[in-house]
Amino acid sequence: MQDTYKATTRIEPLKWLIAALETVLGLMGALVLILYFYTGSFAGAGQKLDAGLKAIWLFVAPFVGQG
C-alpha cells in the first residue's frame, strides 16, 4: 500500500512577523542589560543604545533612500 500523504510547508507571514519582532525585542533587551552592567545605570545604557542605533541608521539610511 502506497502512502499518499504529502507534507506541505506553509509559511504564515503573520507568525513570521511576530517571531521576527520577538527576536529583535529580545536582542535589544539583552543589549540594554549588557550596557546596564557596563555603564552602571539605565540612563547610561539608554544613551549608549541611542547612540548606537543612530550610528546604525546613519549607515543604513542612504541605502534605503532616506539620506
Distance bins in CASP14 RR format, pairs under 12 A and 6 or more apart:
PFRMAT RR
TARGET T0000
AUTHOR 0000-0000-0000
RMODE 2
METHOD distances of the structure
MODEL  1
10 16 0 0 0 0 0 1 0 0 0 0 0
11 17 0 0 0 0 0 1 0 0 0 0 0
11 19 0 0 0 0 0 1 0 0 0 0 0
12 18 0 0 0 0 1 0 0 0 0 0 0
12 19 0 0 0 0 1 0 0 0 0 0 0
13 19 0 0 0 0 0 1 0 0 0 0 0
13 20 0 0 0 0 0 1 0 0 0 0 0
14 20 0 0 0 0 0 1 0 0 0 0 0
14 21 0 0 0 0 0 1 0 0 0 0 0
15 21 0 0 0 0 0 1 0 0 0 0 0
15 22 0 0 0 0 0 1 0 0 0 0 0
16 22 0 0 0 0 0 1 0 0 0 0 0
16 23 0 0 0 0 0 1 0 0 0 0 0
17 23 0 0 0 0 0 1 0 0 0 0 0
17 24 0 0 0 0 0 1 0 0 0 0 0
18 24 0 0 0 0 0 1 0 0 0 0 0
18 25 0 0 0 0 0 1 0 0 0 0 0
19 25 0 0 0 0 0 1 0 0 0 0 0
19 26 0 0 0 0 0 1 0 0 0 0 0
20 26 0 0 0 0 0 1 0 0 0 0 0
20 27 0 0 0 0 0 1 0 0 0 0 0
21 27 0 0 0 0 0 1 0 0 0 0 0
21 28 0 0 0 0 0 1 0 0 0 0 0
22 28 0 0 0 0 0 1 0 0 0 0 0
22 29 0 0 0 0 0 1 0 0 0 0 0
23 29 0 0 0 0 0 1 0 0 0 0 0
23 30 0 0 0 0 0 1 0 0 0 0 0
24 30 0 0 0 0 0 1 0 0 0 0 0
24 31 0 0 0 0 0 1 0 0 0 0 0
24 53 0 0 0 0 0 1 0 0 0 0 0
25 31 0 0 0 0 0 1 0 0 0 0 0
25 32 0 0 0 0 0 1 0 0 0 0 0
26 32 0 0 0 0 1 0 0 0 0 0 0
26 33 0 0 0 0 1 0 0 0 0 0 0
26 34 0 0 0 0 0 1 0 0 0 0 0
27 33 0 0 0 0 0 1 0 0 0 0 0
27 34 0 0 0 0 0 1 0 0 0 0 0
27 49 0 0 0 0 0 1 0 0 0 0 0
28 34 0 0 0 0 0 1 0 0 0 0 0
28 35 0 0 0 0 0 1 0 0 0 0 0
28 45 0 0 0 0 0 1 0 0 0 0 0
28 46 0 0 0 0 0 1 0 0 0 0 0
28 49 1 0 0 1 0 0 0 0 0 0 0
28 50 0 0 0 0 0 1 0 0 0 0 0
28 52 0 0 0 0 0 1 0 0 0 0 0
28 53 0 0 0 0 1 0 0 0 0 0 0
28 56 0 0 0 0 0 1 0 0 0 0 0
29 35 0 0 0 0 1 0 0 0 0 0 0
29 36 0 0 0 0 1 0 0 0 0 0 0
29 42 0 0 0 0 0 1 0 0 0 0 0
29 45 0 0 0 0 1 0 0 0 0 0 0
29 46 0 0 0 0 0 1 0 0 0 0 0
29 49 0 0 0 0 1 0 0 0 0 0 0
30 36 0 0 0 0 0 1 0 0 0 0 0
30 37 0 0 0 0 0 1 0 0 0 0 0
30 45 0 0 0 0 0 1 0 0 0 0 0
30 49 0 0 0 0 0 1 0 0 0 0 0
31 37 0 0 0 0 0 1 0 0 0 0 0
31 38 0 0 0 0 0 1 0 0 0 0 0
31 45 0 0 0 0 1 0 0 0 0 0 0
31 46 0 0 0 0 1 0 0 0 0 0 0
31 48 0 0 0 0 1 0 0 0 0 0 0
31 49 1 0 0 1 0 0 0 0 0 0 0
31 50 0 0 0 0 0 1 0 0 0 0 0
31 52 0 0 0 0 1 0 0 0 0 0 0
31 53 0 0 0 0 1 0 0 0 0 0 0
31 56 0 0 0 0 0 1 0 0 0 0 0
32 38 0 0 0 0 0 1 0 0 0 0 0
32 39 0 0 0 0 0 1 0 0 0 0 0
32 40 0 0 0 0 0 1 0 0 0 0 0
32 41 0 0 0 0 0 1 0 0 0 0 0
32 42 1 0 0 1 0 0 0 0 0 0 0
32 43 0 0 0 0 0 1 0 0 0 0 0
32 44 0 0 0 0 1 0 0 0 0 0 0
32 45 1 0 1 0 0 0 0 0 0 0 0
32 46 1 0 0 1 0 0 0 0 0 0 0
32 47 0 0 0 0 0 1 0 0 0 0 0
32 48 0 0 0 0 1 0 0 0 0 0 0
32 49 1 0 1 0 0 0 0 0 0 0 0
32 50 0 0 0 0 0 1 0 0 0 0 0
32 52 0 0 0 0 0 1 0 0 0 0 0
32 53 0 0 0 0 0 1 0 0 0 0 0
33 39 0 0 0 0 0 1 0 0 0 0 0
33 40 0 0 0 0 0 1 0 0 0 0 0
33 42 0 0 0 0 1 0 0 0 0 0 0
33 45 0 0 0 0 1 0 0 0 0 0 0
33 46 0 0 0 0 0 1 0 0 0 0 0
33 49 0 0 0 0 0 1 0 0 0 0 0
34 40 0 0 0 0 0 1 0 0 0 0 0
34 45 0 0 0 0 1 0 0 0 0 0 0
34 46 0 0 0 0 0 1 0 0 0 0 0
34 48 0 0 0 0 1 0 0 0 0 0 0
34 49 0 0 0 0 1 0 0 0 0 0 0
35 41 0 0 0 0 1 0 0 0 0 0 0
35 42 0 0 0 0 1 0 0 0 0 0 0
35 43 0 0 0 0 0 1 0 0 0 0 0
35 44 1 0 0 1 0 0 0 0 0 0 0
35 45 1 1 0 0 0 0 0 0 0 0 0
35 46 1 0 0 1 0 0 0 0 0 0 0
35 47 0 0 0 0 1 0 0 0 0 0 0
35 48 1 0 1 0 0 0 0 0 0 0 0
35 49 1 0 1 0 0 0 0 0 0 0 0
35 50 0 0 0 0 0 1 0 0 0 0 0
35 51 0 0 0 0 0 1 0 0 0 0 0
35 52 0 0 0 0 1 0 0 0 0 0 0
35 53 0 0 0 0 0 1 0 0 0 0 0
36 42 1 0 1 0 0 0 0 0 0 0 0
36 43 0 0 0 0 1 0 0 0 0 0 0
36 44 0 0 0 0 1 0 0 0 0 0 0
36 45 1 0 1 0 0 0 0 0 0 0 0
36 46 0 0 0 0 1 0 0 0 0 0 0
36 47 0 0 0 0 0 1 0 0 0 0 0
36 48 0 0 0 0 1 0 0 0 0 0 0
36 49 0 0 0 0 1 0 0 0 0 0 0
37 44 0 0 0 0 0 1 0 0 0 0 0
37 45 0 0 0 0 1 0 0 0 0 0 0
37 48 0 0 0 0 0 1 0 0 0 0 0
38 44 0 0 0 0 1 0 0 0 0 0 0
38 45 1 0 0 1 0 0 0 0 0 0 0
38 46 0 0 0 0 0 1 0 0 0 0 0
38 47 0 0 0 0 0 1 0 0 0 0 0
38 48 1 0 0 1 0 0 0 0 0 0 0
38 49 0 0 0 0 0 1 0 0 0 0 0
39 45 1 0 1 0 0 0 0 0 0 0 0
39 46 0 0 0 0 1 0 0 0 0 0 0
39 47 1 0 0 1 0 0 0 0 0 0 0
39 48 1 0 0 1 0 0 0 0 0 0 0
39 49 0 0 0 0 1 0 0 0 0 0 0
39 51 0 0 0 0 0 1 0 0 0 0 0
40 46 0 0 0 0 0 1 0 0 0 0 0
40 47 0 0 0 0 0 1 0 0 0 0 0
40 48 0 0 0 0 0 1 0 0 0 0 0
41 47 0 0 0 0 1 0 0 0 0 0 0
41 48 0 0 0 0 0 1 0 0 0 0 0
42 48 0 0 0 0 0 1 0 0 0 0 0
42 49 0 0 0 0 1 0 0 0 0 0 0
43 49 0 0 0 0 0 1 0 0 0 0 0
43 50 0 0 0 0 0 1 0 0 0 0 0
44 50 0 0 0 0 1 0 0 0 0 0 0
44 51 0 0 0 0 1 0 0 0 0 0 0
45 51 0 0 0 0 0 1 0 0 0 0 0
45 52 0 0 0 0 0 1 0 0 0 0 0
46 52 0 0 0 0 1 0 0 0 0 0 0
46 53 0 0 0 0 1 0 0 0 0 0 0
46 54 0 0 0 0 0 1 0 0 0 0 0
47 53 0 0 0 0 0 1 0 0 0 0 0
47 54 0 0 0 0 0 1 0 0 0 0 0
48 54 0 0 0 0 0 1 0 0 0 0 0
48 55 0 0 0 0 0 1 0 0 0 0 0
49 55 0 0 0 0 0 1 0 0 0 0 0
49 56 0 0 0 0 0 1 0 0 0 0 0
50 56 0 0 0 0 0 1 0 0 0 0 0
50 57 0 0 0 0 0 1 0 0 0 0 0
51 57 0 0 0 0 0 1 0 0 0 0 0
51 58 0 0 0 0 0 1 0 0 0 0 0
52 58 0 0 0 0 1 0 0 0 0 0 0
52 59 0 0 0 0 0 1 0 0 0 0 0
52 60 0 0 0 0 0 1 0 0 0 0 0
53 59 0 0 0 0 0 1 0 0 0 0 0
53 60 0 0 0 0 0 1 0 0 0 0 0
53 61 0 0 0 0 0 1 0 0 0 0 0
54 60 0 0 0 0 0 1 0 0 0 0 0
54 61 0 0 0 0 0 1 0 0 0 0 0
55 61 0 0 0 0 0 1 0 0 0 0 0
56 63 0 0 0 0 0 1 0 0 0 0 0
56 64 0 0 0 0 0 1 0 0 0 0 0
57 63 0 0 0 0 0 1 0 0 0 0 0
57 64 0 0 0 0 1 0 0 0 0 0 0
57 65 0 0 0 0 0 1 0 0 0 0 0
57 66 0 0 0 0 1 0 0 0 0 0 0
57 67 0 0 0 0 1 0 0 0 0 0 0
58 64 0 0 0 0 0 1 0 0 0 0 0
58 66 0 0 0 0 1 0 0 0 0 0 0
58 67 0 0 0 0 1 0 0 0 0 0 0
59 66 0 0 0 0 0 1 0 0 0 0 0
59 67 0 0 0 0 0 1 0 0 0 0 0
60 66 0 0 0 0 1 0 0 0 0 0 0
60 67 0 0 0 0 1 0 0 0 0 0 0
61 67 1 0 1 0 0 0 0 0 0 0 0
END
